[in-house]
Amino acid sequence: MKLLLSASMMAAIAILSGCSLFQTEQALTKNQVVEVERIPEPNEVQQAEEIDEVVAWSHKEIRNLQRLDAFVENVSNHIQDKVRVEASSKEGERIEKILTYDGESIRVAEKGAERIYDRIYAADRFDEHYHFTFLEYWVGSNDPEGKKELIAQIQPGLMEAVPDTSKPAPAAFTQQEFYAFEYLRADWTKEQMEELGLAKEVNEGAGETYYSNESIRYTFFDFYNAETTAVVDVFGDYPGPRGISVGAAFQDVMALLPQEKNWRSSAAGVFYGNYDFDVEQADLALSGHVSSYDDGKKEITLITEGGFPFLRIFFEGDIVTHYTFFLIAAY
């Protein structure tokens, strides 16, 4: 979604919005956008069309937003990328921009003009007039007082208008997949863990006992008088459900799961199913949601039938650091 809008244009265009966990940035002032006129490359638009990397949005629909999210992540990982954003103003004017990242800077091309920026990011902005929060995508300079440009705004709850049907959609994560993990040892006792030769550690303060090696840790809830494994943390290169492993990229893990909603703009970061913090555990349905934090860390939680067991995948810098199987609730 590539939209270059000054503050005055923002007030005149009805756009899409949504909730995000990113920190809100200040609104663009009228004179912060500087355009540099140039002659576009002969095959610039043609290349964008050939790769079909198009994000489209208007005040009524959004299509292929995940491609813009992928572009943001590629920039953060210094991976060259190109994407085209098509939008329309309230008056119906078609707006087309091509974003190109060369590994160092982001170029925004539009109608023969090109603007150069250092970064791209998503941020929340609450609108007093509409009384809801927009999810906004911006490009800008590293200087907090420097120029920046609005690329897209997403309205809360707006669904993807045209889902990708080029390949079958992934199914929801189930208990069957959970228990199929080779090293889960869900019914193992402490005696069996000791026979396996795992290192033992007793945490009397927490009321827990751990058995571990360099790749995996099994937790027993002593305070709960649990005789079998309660939690399993995987830090090594054991392949997990659907091939998920330590070192995998966030976008690659998400591609293995249903994408019914955009997690950035949906309530509680839900991307499939219906997750409700207030519902009883037994009524929890199959669902997946993303938790994102100010320090850049993320977690994907996959809830199976009835709420337990569930799987949580942890990310730093959008890379899997470990994943955890929760077999017994700690309450």
N, C-alpha and C positions, 0 to 999 in steps of 0.2 A: 504494500500500500504506500505508494509514494506520492505524497502530497506536499507541495511547498506552499505554505500559507503564512502570510504576515498576520499580526494581531487583528488588523481591520478585516482581513479576509476571513479569519476564524469566526468573527462575530456574524458574518453574512452567510456562512455555509452550515447547513444542518448535517451533522455527521454522526458516525457511530461511536459508541463508547462502551466501557466495561470496567470491572474491578481488577486491579492488579496488586501484587505485593511489593512492587517497586516503589521507591521513594518518589514523592511528587516533586516536580521541578516547577520553577516560576514560569508564568506565561511569557510568550514572545512579545517584545516591544516592537513598535512599528518600523523602526529603522535598522533592525538587526540582520535582515536578509540582503546579501550583496550578490548580484548576478554578474557573471563574466561572459560576454558574448563570444561565441566561437562557431566554427563550421563543424557540424557533427561528422563523425567517421562515416564513410559511405555505407558500410554494412552494419552499423550499430543497431538500428532497429530490427533489421533482418535477423541478426544473430539472436536477439531476445525472442523473436517469434519462433525461430527454429528450435530453441531449447524449451519453448513453451513453459517458461518459468514465470507465470503471470499471477499476481495477486490482485483481485478485483473487489471493490467495495463501493457502496453508496449508502444513503440514509435508510435503505430498505433491506440490504443484504450484504453478506460478506462471503468471499470465496477464496479458498486456498490460503487462509491466514497462516497456517502452519509453515508455509514456505517463507513467509517473512520472518517468523520465529527462527527458522533454520538459518536465514541470512544473518540475523542478529548473533546467533551462536557461532557461526563461522567467522564473523568479524572478531568476536571475543577470543577465538582460538587462532586468529591470524591465518585463516584459510581463504584464498581468493574465491570470489563468488560474484554472481550477477543475477539480478531479479528485476522484473518489470512490474510496476504497480499502476493499475488503472482505477480511476475513480470518477465520480461525477458530482458536480456541485448541486446545490438546491435548485438552481435554475436549469439543471440538466446538461451543463457544459461538461464535455469529456476531458478528463485530465489524465495524462500519461507521463510517467517518469521511469527512467531506467537507473537503477542503483548498481554501481560497479565498485567492488572492493578489490584492490590490487595487492593487498597484503600490508599496506601502509596507510592509505587514505580511502575515503568513500567519495565517489563522484556521482552527483545527481544531475542527470541530463534531462532537459525538458525544452522542447520547441527551439532547438538550436542554442540554448544556453546551458552552461555547465557550472555547478557549484561544488566546491571541495570541502569536505568535513573530516574530522578525526575519528568520530565514534557514532554509534547508533545505540539507542536504548529505549526501554518502555517505562512509562511513568503514569501515575494516577493524577487526575485533576477533577475536583468536585466543581460542578457547575451550579451556581446559585439559582439560575433561571429554570433549569430543567430539574433540579433537585436530585441529581444522581451523579455518579462518578464515571468519567470517561477513561478508558485505557488508551493512552496516546503513545505513538511511536515517533521518536525524534531522531534527527541527525544533528550533530553539533560539533563545536571545536572543544579542545581540551581545556581551554580557558573558560571558567564559569561565566565570565562576562562577555564572552565572544558570541558570534552568530550561531543560530541554530534554526532548524527548519522542521515543521510538522510534516510527517509522512502519512500518518493515518490516525483516526480516532475510532474506537469501537464502543458501541452502545451495549449496556449491560444485558446479558441474556440473548444477544443476537446470535443466531445459529448459522453455521455454514450453509449457504444456499444450495450449493452443488457439491455433494460428496464425491470423493474419488472412487469410481467404480471400476478402475482399470485392473484391480486385483481384489480377491476376496478380503473382506474386512476381518481383522483378527477377532477371535472370540474372547469373552470375559474369562478372567483367571478363576479357576475352580479349585475345590478341595482335592480333587483327583490329581491335578498337577502339583499342588502343594506337597502331598504325601509321596509323590513319585521321586522327590529329590533323594538321590542315592545315599547321601550322608546325613539324612535327617535324624535317624535313630530315635524316633519319637517315643518308642516304648522302652527305651533302655533305662536301666537303673544305674545308680552310682557304682555298684559292684562291677557291672559290665564295662563302664567307662574306665575304671581302674585296671581291669584285665586287659583293656586295649592299650594301656601304657600312656594315657594322656596325663599331663601335668595337672595336679589338683591344687586348688586355692579356696580357702574358706573365708568368706566375708561375714563375720559375725554381726557387724553393725547393720548390714543390709539384710541379713538373714538369708544369704545365698551361698551356694557352692558352685565353683567353676571347674570344668575339665577342658583342657585346650592343648593345641599345638600351634605352630606358626600360622596355620591357615584357617582354623575353625575353633569356636568356643561353644561349649554346652553349659547352660545355666540351669541349676535346680533351685526352686523356691523352697528353702527350708522353712521359712516363716509360714508357708502355706501347707507344709507337710506333704508336698508333692513328691511322689516316689519316682516319677519319670521326668524326662527333660521338659523344661518350660519354654526356654528360648534358645535358638541356635543362631549364632553370628558367624558369617562366612567372610573372611578377609583374604583368602588365597584364591588361586586360579581354578577352583572347582566350578564347572559349568552349572549354573542354576536353572530354574524353570525357563523354558523357551530359549535356552542358550545364554541367558543373562550372566555376565561375569564381571569381576572387578576389572576396571579399566575401560569398560564400555561407555560410549557417549550417551548423554541424556536423550538426544533426538533419536538415536538408534533404539534405545529401550522403548521410548514412546511409540515407535513405529511397530513394535511387536504387540501393541495393545489397542483395543477399540478407541476410536476418537469421535465420540458422539457429540462432544462439546469442546469448546476452547477453554482449557484450564485457566488461562490468564483472566478471562472475563466471567467465568461461571462462579457461583457461590461455592465457597470452601475449596476451590481449585479442582472441582470434579470434572473429569473428562469422559467418563462413562458411568452408567447406572445412576442411582439416586442415593447419595450419602447424606445423612442427616445426623448432626451431632446430638440431637435431642431424642432420637428414637431409641427404643429398647434394643438391647443387643440381639435378641432373638429375631427381631424384625428387620435387621440390617440386610440389605439386598446386595447382590454382586455389584461391586463398584470399584472405581479407581479414582484417586485424587492426588494432587500435587500440593505440597507445602513448600513455600519459598521464603527465604529469610534475607534480612538486610545484608548479611555477610556473604551472600552469593550461594550459600548452601541450599540444596533442595532435597526433598524426600518424595518418593512415589509410594503410596500405600495401596495395596491390592487386597480388598476384602472379599472373602469367600462367603458361601451360603451361611447365613445365621451370624455373621460377624467374626467368628473364630473357626479355624485359625486364619491368620492373615500374614501377608508378606510386606516388608518395608525395605525399599531400596534407597541407599544414601548416596548423595552426590556432593562433590566439591569441585568447583570450576567446571560443572556439567560433566564430570567423569565419575563413574561408580567407584566409591571407596570400599564399600561392603554392603551386604544385604542380610536381613534378619528375618527368621521364621519365628512367629509368635504362636506358641501352641497353647499356653495357659495365660489367662488374664491375671494381671498383678493386683487384683482387687477382689 
